[in-house]
Amino acid sequence: MYPVLYRVKTLEYYIGCVGEINAIKDLILELVRYGISRNAPYSYS
């Protein structure tokens, strides 16, 4: 029973980390896109 519980907790932790990384990545992409659209005469889609 304990190893299964440990595996579930590890999975939850992993999913949480991936979610945080994706959120940070999205934020960086938004900032980059905003910077490009502000600094460049044309914007990338």
N, CA, C and O of each residue as an XYZ file, in Angstrom:
180
protein
N       0.838     -1.204      0.000
C       0.000      0.000      0.000
C       0.874      1.257      0.000
O       0.589      2.214     -0.719
N       1.920      1.252      0.793
C       2.760      2.446      0.895
C       3.434      2.832     -0.433
O       3.413      4.005     -0.807
N       4.038      1.856     -1.158
C       4.651      2.223     -2.444
C       3.668      2.853     -3.428
O       4.026      3.767     -4.171
N       2.426      2.360     -3.432
C       1.407      2.916     -4.327
C       1.122      4.361     -3.945
O       1.042      5.240     -4.804
N       0.969      4.596     -2.645
C       0.712      5.957     -2.150
C       1.876      6.874     -2.519
O       1.669      8.012     -2.939
N       3.089      6.372     -2.362
C       4.285      7.141     -2.694
C       4.298      7.496     -4.181
O       4.638      8.615     -4.565
N       3.917      6.513     -5.012
C       3.885      6.743     -6.454
C       2.863      7.815     -6.812
O       3.127      8.678     -7.649
N       1.703      7.758     -6.179
C       0.659      8.758     -6.445
C       1.148     10.135     -6.040
O       0.966     11.103     -6.778
N       1.772     10.231     -4.864
C       2.286     11.524     -4.395
C       3.355     12.055     -5.350
O       3.391     13.248     -5.653
N       4.227     11.157     -5.820
C       5.267     11.567     -6.762
C       4.638     12.065     -8.055
O       5.085     13.058     -8.629
N       3.612     11.381     -8.505
C       2.915     11.779     -9.728
C       2.272     13.146     -9.556
O       2.369     13.994    -10.444
N       1.615     13.369     -8.418
C       1.009     14.672     -8.139
C       2.075     15.763     -8.135
O       1.878     16.842     -8.694
N       3.201     15.471     -7.500
C       4.299     16.445     -7.429
C       4.823     16.750     -8.828
O       5.066     17.908     -9.170
N       4.996     15.697     -9.639
C       5.502     15.861    -11.000
C       4.537     16.704    -11.834
O       4.955     17.617    -12.546
N       3.237     16.389    -11.739
C       2.228     17.141    -12.492
C       2.224     18.600    -12.046
O       2.102     19.507    -12.870
N       2.357     18.821    -10.742
C       2.405     20.184    -10.222
C       3.590     20.956    -10.774
O       3.463     22.122    -11.147
N       4.758     20.292    -10.825
C       5.957     20.941    -11.354
C       5.785     21.253    -12.835
O       6.129     22.344    -13.289
N       5.256     20.297    -13.582
C       5.050     20.506    -15.015
C       4.072     21.658    -15.236
O       4.276     22.489    -16.121
N       3.016     21.705    -14.433
C       2.046     22.792    -14.542
C       2.688     24.147    -14.281
O       2.418     25.116    -14.990
N       3.542     24.212    -13.255
C       4.234     25.466    -12.946
C       5.163     25.863    -14.080
O       5.215     27.028    -14.474
N       5.903     24.879    -14.607
C       6.832     25.154    -15.708
C       6.061     25.666    -16.923
O       6.482     26.629    -17.564
N       4.938     25.028    -17.241
C       4.131     25.463    -18.383
C       3.602     26.875    -18.172
O       3.573     27.673    -19.108
N       3.180     27.189    -16.942
C       2.675     28.529    -16.647
C       3.782     29.570    -16.825
O       3.558     30.636    -17.397
N       4.973     29.249    -16.329
C       6.111     30.169    -16.473
C       6.471     30.335    -17.943
O       6.746     31.442    -18.406
N       6.466     29.206    -18.680
C       6.792     29.243    -20.109
C       5.776     30.109    -20.865
O       6.155     30.901    -21.728
N       4.489     29.956    -20.541
C       3.454     30.766    -21.188
C       3.662     32.239    -20.880
O       3.509     33.088    -21.758
N       4.013     32.547    -19.630
C       4.243     33.931    -19.233
C       5.407     34.519    -20.012
O       5.323     35.643    -20.506
N       6.500     33.757    -20.123
C       7.670     34.229    -20.869
C       7.312     34.443    -22.336
O       7.700     35.447    -22.934
N       6.569     33.498    -22.916
C       6.174     33.638    -24.322
C       5.317     34.876    -24.525
O       5.477     35.590    -25.515
N       4.409     35.134    -23.592
C       3.563     36.328    -23.691
C       4.411     37.594    -23.621
O       4.202     38.532    -24.390
N       5.366     37.616    -22.698
C       6.240     38.785    -22.562
C       7.072     38.989    -23.819
O       7.247     40.116    -24.283
N       7.587     37.886    -24.371
C       8.386     37.973    -25.599
C       7.531     38.491    -26.742
O       7.951     39.365    -27.500
N       6.321     37.942    -26.859
C       5.411     38.366    -27.927
C       5.076     39.853    -27.781
O       5.052     40.596    -28.762
N       4.817     40.270    -26.537
C       4.496     41.670    -26.268
C       5.675     42.565    -26.635
O       5.505     43.617    -27.251
N       6.864     42.132    -26.249
C       8.068     42.903    -26.563
C       8.295     42.993    -28.060
O       8.634     44.061    -28.570
N       8.114     41.896    -28.768
C       8.305     41.878    -30.225
C       7.274     42.790    -30.882
O       7.621     43.580    -31.759
N       6.018     42.692    -30.471
C       4.973     43.487    -31.116
C       5.160     44.970    -30.818
O       4.747     45.821    -31.606
N       5.781     45.281    -29.685
C       6.042     46.689    -29.349
C       7.251     47.225    -30.106
O       7.244     48.364    -30.574
N       8.297     46.394    -30.225
C       9.556     46.873    -30.792
C       9.633     46.713    -32.313
O      10.354     47.456    -32.978
N       8.899     45.757    -32.857
C       8.982     45.513    -34.289
C       7.813     46.201    -35.005
O       6.719     46.317    -34.452
N       8.055     46.653    -36.233
C       6.976     47.270    -37.006
C       5.918     46.256    -37.418
O       4.787     46.629    -37.731
N       6.278     44.983    -37.420
C       5.329     43.915    -37.733
C       5.340     42.927    -36.585
O       6.353     42.768    -35.904
N       4.211     42.259    -36.367
C       4.123     41.329    -35.239
C       4.006     39.902    -35.748
O       3.401     39.638    -36.786
N       4.607     38.981    -34.983
C       4.502     37.558    -35.317
C       3.217     37.000    -34.737
O       2.820     37.360    -33.629
N       2.580     36.138    -35.471
C       1.325     35.564    -34.990
C       1.594     34.470    -33.981
O       0.656     33.866    -33.460
